[in-house]
Amino acid sequence: MTGLNWKPLAVLAGIMLGACASVSAQETKADCDETCLYQLAGTFMDNVVDQYPQSVPFSDDVRMTENGVDVDTTGGVWTETSAWSYRHTFVDPEQGGIGVFGVAQTKDAADLIIALRLKVEGQEITESEALVVREGEFPLFETGMTRARPLWYQYVPEERRNTREELAEIAENYFWGLANGDPSRLKFHPDCNRQENGFQTTNNPPRMMRSCADLYPFVYMHSYRPTEIPVIDTERGIVLGITAFDMIEQTKTVMIRGKPFEITPEGRRLPRTLFLYELFKVDNGQVMVIDAFLMNQPFGAKMGWGER
C-alpha cells in the first residue's frame, strides 16, 4: 500500500466532490418551492413600499410592466407606495408563478388597488406585471379589505380536487361564458359570490342582484384575447386567469329571460378595452368564489405580454 501514489486519487476525489457540490448548487438554484415563492413575494412587496429594489433578486434581464406599459424601478408603484393595507398572495411552484391581489397607500394617503403577476426562474424574478387602479379609474373601487376570505387558504379534500388542466379550463370557460353570455360550460356553487376591485357584485341588492351563474347580461363583452394562466394551485383549488376584453361601440337590444336588455355606448361606456385579472376558487368542479381586479383602458390598448 505504501507504493501507491495518493496524490492523483486525492485530486480525483476533490474533482468529484466539487462536481457534486456544483450540481447540488445548481439544483438548489433551480428550485423555488412554495415557501421560496412566498418569501420572494414578500421580499418584492416589502421593498416596493420601502422603495428599495436593490434587495429584490431580479434577473439581469427582468422585464416589468405597469398597466401594459414597460417600466422600471424608478417610477410607478416603486416610487408611489408607502404601505400595504391588504395582501392576498398565491403561488404555483410548478411554473414559478406568483400572484398578488392587494391594496396599497401612496405617500399622499391615496389608495391603489394592485394586481401583481411575478415569474420566477431559479430563485430570481424574471417578469413583473402590475395592474394598478386609482380611484376614479373604474366605477367599482372598494379598498376596505383587510384579509382575504378564509376559503382562499383552505385546502380542498383530495377526493374533490381538480387537475391543473381542469382548473385552467374552468378559467378559460368563464371568459368564454362572458363573451357569449352563456354559463353552460361552468358549474357554480349556489352560494358563489364575486368581487370586482373589492366590491361584491353578486347577491348584493339593490345594485348587484345577480348570481355568479348569471352571465347573460354581458353579451356586449364579445371578444377576448388569449388567456394566460400564470398560477394554478390544485391543493387549494385556485386558478388565476388574465385576459383583456375588447368591447366595440354597439347599440342593440337583446332578450334575456323574456325581457329586453338594452346595450348602448353611453350605458356601457363603449368602445373600451377591459384589463381583467380573475381569481377562482374551485371545489369538485364548482366555482365557489371569484375575485376580479380590473380597469378600463382605451379601446385596443395592449397588456404588453405576448398576444395580450
C-alpha positions in Angstrom: 0.0 0.0 0.0 2.9 2.4 0.7 3.8 2.1 -3.0 0.6 3.8 -4.2 0.6 7.5 -5.1 -2.4 9.0 -3.3 -2.0 12.4 -4.9 -3.9 11.7 -8.1 -6.6 10.0 -6.1 -6.9 12.9 -3.9 -7.2 15.3 -6.8 -9.8 13.0 -8.4 -11.8 12.9 -5.2 -11.6 16.6 -5.0 -12.9 17.0 -8.5 -15.7 14.6 -7.9 -16.7 16.3 -4.7 -16.5 19.7 -6.4 -18.7 18.4 -9.2 -21.3 17.1 -6.7 -21.3 20.4 -4.9 -21.7 22.2 -8.2 -24.7 20.0 -9.2 -26.2 20.5 -5.8 -25.8 24.2 -6.0 -27.4 24.2 -9.5 -30.3 22.1 -8.3 -30.8 24.4 -5.3 -30.7 27.5 -7.6 -33.2 25.9 -10.0 -35.7 25.0 -7.3 -38.1 27.5 -5.8 -40.8 25.7 -3.9 -43.9 27.1 -2.3 -42.0 28.5 0.7 -39.4 30.1 -1.6 -42.1 31.7 -3.8 -43.9 33.1 -0.8 -40.6 34.5 0.5 -39.9 36.2 -2.9 -43.4 37.6 -3.0 -42.9 39.1 0.5 -39.5 40.5 -0.4 -40.9 42.1 -3.5 -43.9 43.7 -1.7 -41.9 44.9 1.3 -39.3 46.5 -0.8 -41.9 48.2 -3.0 -43.1 50.2 -0.1 -39.5 50.8 1.1 -38.5 52.0 -2.4 -35.5 49.7 -2.2 -35.4 47.4 -5.3 -31.8 46.6 -4.6 -32.9 44.0 -2.1 -35.1 42.2 -4.6 -33.5 39.3 -6.6 -34.3 40.4 -10.1 -32.6 38.6 -13.0 -30.3 40.7 -15.2 -32.9 40.7 -18.0 -36.0 41.2 -15.9 -38.9 42.8 -17.7 -41.5 44.9 -15.8 -44.8 46.4 -16.9 -47.5 48.5 -15.3 -50.9 48.7 -16.9 -49.4 47.4 -20.1 -46.5 49.9 -20.3 -42.9 49.0 -19.8 -41.5 50.4 -16.6 -38.5 50.1 -14.2 -38.0 50.6 -10.5 -37.5 54.4 -10.9 -41.2 55.1 -11.4 -44.8 53.8 -10.9 -45.6 51.9 -7.7 -41.8 51.8 -6.9 -41.9 55.5 -6.1 -45.6 56.0 -5.1 -46.4 53.4 -2.4 -45.7 53.7 1.3 -47.7 50.8 2.9 -49.9 47.8 2.2 -53.3 47.5 3.9 -54.4 44.3 2.1 -52.4 41.5 0.6 -53.5 38.1 -0.8 -50.7 36.0 -2.2 -51.0 32.8 -4.1 -48.2 30.8 -5.8 -47.5 28.0 -8.3 -44.2 26.2 -7.8 -44.7 24.1 -11.0 -44.4 27.0 -13.3 -42.7 29.5 -11.0 -45.8 31.8 -10.7 -46.7 34.3 -8.1 -50.0 36.3 -7.9 -50.9 39.0 -5.5 -54.1 41.0 -5.1 -53.6 43.9 -2.8 -54.4 47.5 -1.7 -51.6 49.9 -1.0 -51.4 53.5 0.1 -49.4 56.3 -1.6 -47.3 58.8 0.2 -50.3 61.2 -0.1 -52.6 58.6 1.6 -54.4 57.8 -1.6 -55.4 54.1 -2.2 -54.1 51.9 -5.0 -55.7 48.6 -6.0 -52.9 46.4 -7.3 -52.8 43.0 -9.0 -49.3 41.5 -9.5 -48.0 38.7 -11.6 -44.4 37.6 -11.0 -42.5 35.0 -12.9 -39.6 33.2 -11.1 -36.8 31.2 -12.7 -34.2 29.7 -10.4 -34.7 32.0 -7.4 -34.8 35.2 -9.4 -37.7 37.3 -10.6 -37.7 37.5 -14.4 -41.0 39.1 -15.1 -43.2 41.6 -13.2 -46.6 42.6 -14.4 -48.7 45.0 -12.4 -52.3 46.3 -12.8 -52.6 49.5 -10.8 -56.0 51.1 -10.4 -56.5 54.5 -8.8 -59.8 55.9 -7.5 -61.9 57.3 -10.4 -60.4 54.9 -13.0 -63.1 52.3 -12.5 -66.7 52.6 -11.2 -66.2 50.0 -8.5 -63.3 50.8 -6.1 -63.6 49.3 -2.6 -60.4 49.5 -0.5 -61.7 48.4 2.9 -60.4 44.8 2.5 -58.1 43.7 5.3 -57.6 40.0 4.8 -58.6 37.5 2.1 -61.6 35.3 2.9 -60.6 32.2 4.8 -61.9 30.0 1.9 -58.9 31.0 -0.2 -56.5 29.4 2.2 -58.4 26.2 2.8 -57.2 23.0 1.3 -59.7 21.1 -0.9 -60.1 17.5 0.2 -58.0 15.2 -2.1 -61.1 13.4 -3.5 -62.6 16.7 -4.6 -59.5 18.3 -6.2 -59.4 19.2 -9.8 -56.3 18.6 -12.0 -54.2 21.5 -13.3 -55.8 21.0 -16.8 -59.3 21.1 -15.4 -58.7 24.3 -13.4 -57.2 26.0 -16.4 -60.2 25.0 -18.5 -62.6 26.4 -15.8 -60.9 29.8 -16.1 -61.0 29.7 -19.9 -64.6 28.7 -19.9 -65.5 31.5 -17.6 -64.2 34.1 -20.0 -65.9 32.2 -22.9 -69.1 32.4 -21.0 -68.8 36.2 -20.5 -68.1 36.7 -24.2 -71.0 34.5 -25.3 -73.5 35.3 -22.5 -73.6 31.6 -21.8 -72.6 30.0 -18.4 -73.4 26.4 -19.6 -69.7 25.3 -19.6 -69.3 26.0 -15.9 -70.7 24.7 -12.6 -71.2 27.3 -9.9 -71.8 26.6 -6.2 -75.2 28.1 -5.3 -73.5 30.3 -2.7 -70.8 31.6 -5.0 -70.0 35.3 -4.8 -67.9 37.5 -6.9 -66.0 40.7 -6.2 -64.7 43.4 -8.5 -62.0 45.6 -7.1 -63.2 44.7 -3.6 -66.9 45.3 -4.3 -69.3 42.4 -4.1 -71.1 42.2 -7.5 -73.4 39.3 -6.7 -76.3 38.8 -4.3 -75.8 42.4 -3.1 -79.0 44.3 -3.6 -80.2 46.9 -4.5 -77.4 47.4 -7.1 -76.0 43.9 -7.6 -78.7 41.3 -7.6 -77.4 38.6 -9.9 -75.7 35.4 -9.0 -72.3 34.1 -10.3 -74.1 31.9 -12.8 -76.0 34.8 -14.4 -73.6 35.8 -17.1 -76.2 36.7 -19.7 -76.1 40.5 -19.4 -72.5 40.7 -20.5 -73.1 39.8 -24.1 -71.5 43.1 -25.2 -68.2 41.6 -24.0 -68.0 39.5 -27.2 -64.2 39.4 -27.8 -61.4 38.5 -25.5 -57.7 37.9 -26.1 -55.7 34.7 -25.4 -55.9 33.8 -21.7 -52.8 33.5 -19.6 -53.0 31.1 -16.6 -49.9 32.0 -14.5 -50.9 30.4 -11.2 -52.7 27.1 -10.5 -52.9 25.6 -7.0 -54.6 22.2 -7.1 -54.4 21.7 -3.3 -56.3 24.8 -2.6 -58.4 24.8 -5.8 -57.1 28.2 -7.0 -56.6 29.4 -10.6 -55.7 32.8 -11.9 -56.7 33.9 -15.4 -55.5 37.1 -17.1 -57.0 38.5 -20.3 -58.4 41.6 -21.9 -61.9 42.2 -23.4 -62.2 44.5 -26.4 -65.7 46.0 -26.5 -66.7 47.7 -29.7 -69.2 50.5 -30.0 -72.7 49.0 -30.4 -76.3 49.7 -29.9 -78.7 46.8 -29.7 -81.4 45.1 -27.7 -81.2 41.5 -26.6 -83.8 39.4 -24.9 -82.8 37.8 -21.6 -85.2 35.5 -19.9 -88.1 37.1 -21.9 -87.1 40.7 -21.1 -85.4 43.3 -23.3 -81.9 44.3 -22.3 -80.5 47.5 -23.9 -76.9 47.8 -24.9 -75.8 51.4 -25.7 -72.5 53.1 -25.9 -73.5 55.5 -23.1 -74.8 52.8 -20.8 -71.8 50.5 -21.2 -69.1 53.1 -21.9 -68.3 51.7 -25.3 -65.9 51.4 -27.0 -63.3 50.3 -24.5 -60.9 47.6 -23.5 -61.0 45.9 -20.1 -57.9 44.6 -18.5 -59.0 41.7 -16.3 -57.2 39.6 -13.6 -59.6 37.0 -12.3 -59.0 34.5 -9.4 -61.2 31.5 -9.0 -61.7 29.1 -6.0 -62.9 25.7 -7.2 -64.1 22.7 -5.2 -65.1 19.5 -7.0 -65.5 21.3 -10.3 -67.7 24.0 -8.8 -66.7 27.7 -8.7 -67.0 28.8 -5.1 -65.6 32.3 -5.0 -64.4 34.8 -7.7 -62.2 37.8 -7.1 -61.6 40.2 -10.0 -59.2 43.1 -10.3 -59.8 45.1 -13.4 -59.7 48.5 -15.1 -60.8 50.2 -18.3 -58.4 51.2 -20.9 -58.8 52.9 -24.3 -60.1 50.6 -27.0 -57.3 48.3 -28.3 -54.8 49.0 -25.5 -52.2 46.3 -25.2 -51.4 44.5 -21.9 -47.8 44.2 -23.1 -47.3 40.4 -22.9 -47.5 38.2 -26.0 -50.9 38.4 -27.6 -52.5 40.1 -24.6 
